[in-house]
Amino acid sequence: MSENVESNPFSRPKAPKRAWYVLRAISGKEAKVKELLDGAIKNTDLGNHVFQVLIPTEKVLAVKNGKKTIKERNLYSGYVFVEAELIGEVVHELTNTTNVIDFLKGRGKDAKPEPLRESEVMRMLGTADEINEKLDEDIVNDYMVGETVKVNAGAFSGFNGKITEVFPDKKKLKVMVRIFGRETPLELENSQVERE
């Protein structure tokens, strides 16, 4: 007579399910939390149950002293996402990490950490990628007519010139360079020039 394993009270408990969870962290300390957790994953047994630590960011174009720079900004300030199998000691380890407040939990007195739904994870990851891809395109195509650039590749490397036309769809520029005292138009890839 075979016994149903699930009805046996002495059978091993089901392995915890791998899922994404949200840790609430002190705002501005998310990167430090990620650094501490990544270190613990590599150097302790925590790596057997925590697989990824993520802080979704977006690239933001900023102008400082007339120069365009790219900065990263958290999409979800105060939150750190972890892909983990939650068992007692893992929950304890994660919540006792410096600058971590607690897990994002369901409602109620005995609420437990609530995993993100697959659709939420896909939206979170997709949104971050979409924003960053769009900005990367804008950065590549953000040259303006009249801007002075330096050629950094090809036969005219080292020459300076002014942009006279921008072709964003082709990611090319027309640059007027002075060669032997004469203005000469060059059509260059965006990657062949840099701002001065």
C-alpha positions in Angstrom: 0.0 0.0 0.0 1.6 3.3 -1.1 1.2 6.3 1.1 0.5 9.7 -0.4 3.6 11.8 0.3 1.6 15.1 0.6 -0.6 13.7 3.4 2.4 12.4 5.4 3.1 14.8 8.2 6.7 13.6 8.4 7.5 14.4 4.7 10.0 17.1 3.9 8.4 20.6 3.4 8.2 21.9 -0.1 11.3 23.9 -1.2 10.7 27.6 -1.1 9.8 29.2 -4.4 12.2 31.5 -6.1 10.6 34.9 -6.6 11.2 38.7 -6.6 10.7 40.6 -3.4 11.0 44.2 -2.4 13.1 45.5 0.4 12.4 48.9 1.8 15.6 50.8 2.4 16.6 54.2 3.7 16.2 56.6 0.8 19.6 57.4 -0.8 21.2 54.2 0.7 19.9 51.8 -1.9 23.3 51.4 -3.6 25.0 50.7 -0.2 22.4 48.0 0.5 23.0 46.4 -2.9 26.8 46.5 -2.3 26.4 44.8 1.1 24.0 42.1 -0.2 26.2 41.4 -3.3 29.2 40.9 -1.0 27.2 38.6 1.3 25.9 36.6 -1.7 29.5 36.0 -2.9 31.1 35.4 0.5 28.4 33.5 2.5 25.7 30.9 2.2 23.3 33.7 1.4 24.2 33.1 -2.2 22.4 29.7 -2.1 19.1 31.5 -1.6 19.5 35.1 -2.9 20.2 35.2 -6.7 20.1 38.8 -7.7 19.9 42.3 -6.2 18.6 45.0 -8.4 18.1 48.8 -8.2 16.2 49.8 -11.4 17.7 53.1 -12.6 17.1 55.4 -15.5 19.7 57.5 -17.3 19.0 61.2 -17.0 20.5 63.9 -19.3 21.8 66.8 -17.3 23.5 70.0 -18.4 26.3 71.2 -16.1 28.6 74.2 -17.0 27.2 74.0 -20.6 28.2 70.3 -21.0 25.7 67.5 -21.3 26.3 64.6 -18.9 24.4 61.4 -18.1 23.4 60.7 -14.5 21.7 57.6 -13.1 18.6 58.1 -11.0 16.6 55.4 -9.1 13.3 54.6 -10.6 12.0 53.5 -7.2 13.6 55.6 -4.5 13.8 53.7 -1.2 13.4 50.2 -2.7 15.8 47.4 -3.5 14.6 44.4 -5.4 15.9 40.9 -4.6 15.3 37.6 -6.3 15.4 35.0 -3.6 14.0 31.8 -2.0 12.7 33.1 1.3 13.4 30.9 4.3 13.6 32.0 7.9 17.3 32.7 8.1 17.3 34.5 4.7 14.5 36.8 5.8 16.4 37.5 9.0 19.7 38.1 7.1 18.1 40.5 4.6 16.1 42.5 7.1 19.1 42.9 9.4 21.3 44.3 6.6 22.4 47.9 7.3 20.1 50.5 5.9 17.2 48.0 5.3 14.0 48.9 7.0 11.9 45.8 6.2 10.3 43.8 3.3 7.3 45.3 1.5 4.6 43.1 3.0 0.9 42.3 2.6 -1.6 43.7 5.0 -2.4 42.4 8.4 -0.7 41.8 11.7 1.1 38.6 10.6 1.8 39.7 7.1 4.7 38.0 5.3 6.9 39.4 2.5 4.8 39.4 -0.6 6.4 38.3 -3.9 6.0 40.5 -7.0 3.7 39.1 -9.7 5.5 38.1 -12.9 3.8 41.0 -14.8 5.1 43.5 -12.2 8.7 42.1 -12.6 8.5 42.3 -16.4 7.1 45.8 -16.3 9.8 46.9 -13.8 12.6 45.4 -15.9 11.1 46.5 -19.2 10.4 50.1 -18.1 14.0 50.5 -17.0 15.4 49.1 -20.3 13.0 51.1 -22.4 13.9 54.4 -20.7 17.6 53.7 -21.0 17.4 52.7 -24.7 15.5 55.9 -25.5 18.0 58.0 -23.7 20.9 56.2 -25.4 19.4 57.1 -28.7 18.9 60.8 -27.7 22.5 61.0 -26.4 23.8 59.6 -29.7 21.7 62.2 -31.7 22.0 65.2 -29.5 24.6 67.1 -31.6 23.5 70.6 -32.8 24.3 72.7 -35.8 27.0 75.3 -34.9 28.6 73.1 -32.2 32.4 72.7 -32.3 33.7 69.1 -32.2 37.0 67.4 -32.5 37.4 64.5 -35.0 38.7 61.5 -33.0 38.9 58.8 -35.7 39.8 58.4 -39.4 42.2 60.4 -41.6 41.2 63.7 -40.1 41.7 62.7 -36.5 42.8 65.6 -34.3 41.1 68.3 -36.5 38.5 70.6 -35.0 35.4 71.7 -36.9 31.9 73.1 -36.7 28.8 71.0 -37.3 26.8 72.3 -40.3 24.2 69.5 -40.6 22.9 66.8 -38.4 21.4 63.5 -39.8 19.9 61.9 -36.6 18.3 59.0 -38.5 21.7 58.0 -40.0 23.7 59.0 -36.9 25.9 61.1 -39.0 27.1 64.7 -39.0 28.4 67.1 -41.6 31.4 69.0 -40.1 33.4 71.9 -41.7 37.1 71.4 -41.0 39.8 73.8 -42.0 42.5 71.9 -44.0 45.4 73.9 -45.4 43.6 77.1 -44.7 40.5 76.0 -46.6 37.0 75.0 -45.2 36.3 71.4 -46.2 33.1 69.5 -45.4 33.3 66.0 -43.9 30.5 63.6 -43.4 31.3 61.7 -40.2 29.6 59.1 -38.0 28.6 60.5 -34.6 31.1 58.1 -33.0 34.0 59.7 -35.0 33.7 63.1 -33.1 33.7 64.3 -29.6 32.8 67.5 -27.9 35.6 69.9 -27.0 
